[in-house]
Amino acid sequence: MSEKKYGEMSEQELRTEIANLKEKSRKAESLGIINEYAVYERKATMAQSYLIDPSNIKPGNMYRISSDPGMFFQVEYIKGRFAWGYRLGGDKYEEALPISLLEPIKEGK
């Protein structure tokens, strides 16, 4: 049996896969298998990126990093399911983040 790539899955298949990965990560964490936990969490993050339309992430805009509270990310460009850019206040080295980690900054009230 060959596994489907995330890009070939339907939204429902992706949601099921994410739930399965989250369950595996919870089990690994409860057993203290931290490296396995991290792998499942990363896979779930990537699968979640396929539920997001990359055109919703705009180059030049700033986003919150959901996995790193208080950190912001300046998007330079999008390539596939990754946003390339820089963390605000960081060392200005370019990095790529899965688009599922980016949250829009809420504009005024």
NORQUI-V524116 format. One record per residue. N is the residue number from 1. RES is the residue in one small letter. PSI is psi in radians with two decimals (999 if undefined). Layout:
n={N & N}
res={RES & RES}
psi={PSI & PSI}
This chain:
n={1 & 2 & 3 & 4 & 5 & 6 & 7 & 8 & 9 & 10 & 11 & 12 & 13 & 14 & 15 & 16 & 17 & 18 & 19 & 20 & 21 & 22 & 23 & 24 & 25 & 26 & 27 & 28 & 29 & 30 & 31 & 32 & 33 & 34 & 35 & 36 & 37 & 38 & 39 & 40 & 41 & 42 & 43 & 44 & 45 & 46 & 47 & 48 & 49 & 50 & 51 & 52 & 53 & 54 & 55 & 56 & 57 & 58 & 59 & 60 & 61 & 62 & 63 & 64 & 65 & 66 & 67 & 68 & 69 & 70 & 71 & 72 & 73 & 74 & 75 & 76 & 77 & 78 & 79 & 80 & 81 & 82 & 83 & 84 & 85 & 86 & 87 & 88 & 89 & 90 & 91 & 92 & 93 & 94 & 95 & 96 & 97 & 98 & 99 & 100 & 101 & 102 & 103 & 104 & 105 & 106 & 107 & 108 & 109}
res={m & s & e & k & k & y & g & e & m & s & e & q & e & l & r & t & e & i & a & n & l & k & e & k & s & r & k & a & e & s & l & g & i & i & n & e & y & a & v & y & e & r & k & a & t & m & a & q & s & y & l & i & d & p & s & n & i & k & p & g & n & m & y & r & i & s & s & d & p & g & m & f & f & q & v & e & y & i & k & g & r & f & a & w & g & y & r & l & g & g & d & k & y & e & e & a & l & p & i & s & l & l & e & p & i & k & e & g & k}
psi={2.13 & 2.36 & 2.50 & 2.56 & 2.68 & -0.66 & -0.27 & -0.13 & 2.62 & 2.95 & -0.74 & -0.74 & -0.70 & -0.78 & -0.68 & -0.77 & -0.77 & -0.77 & -0.75 & -0.77 & -0.69 & -0.70 & -0.76 & -0.69 & -0.67 & -0.76 & -0.79 & -0.72 & -0.75 & -0.46 & -0.06 & 0.34 & 1.42 & -0.69 & -0.66 & -0.73 & -0.83 & -0.69 & -0.81 & -0.68 & -0.74 & -0.74 & -0.73 & -0.72 & -0.74 & -0.74 & -0.70 & -0.52 & -0.44 & -0.09 & -0.06 & 2.37 & 2.03 & -0.43 & -0.21 & -0.28 & 2.05 & 2.13 & 2.46 & -0.28 & 2.77 & 2.46 & 2.69 & 2.62 & 1.93 & -0.54 & -0.07 & 1.37 & 2.40 & -0.14 & 2.51 & 2.67 & 2.18 & 2.01 & 2.22 & -0.80 & 2.86 & 2.37 & 1.93 & -2.19 & 0.36 & 2.46 & 2.23 & 2.40 & -2.57 & 2.52 & 2.42 & 2.31 & 0.09 & -2.85 & 0.17 & 0.57 & 2.44 & 2.41 & 2.89 & 2.37 & 2.46 & 2.42 & -0.34 & -0.25 & -0.13 & 2.27 & 2.37 & 2.56 & 2.21 & 2.26 & 2.52 & 3.06 & 999}
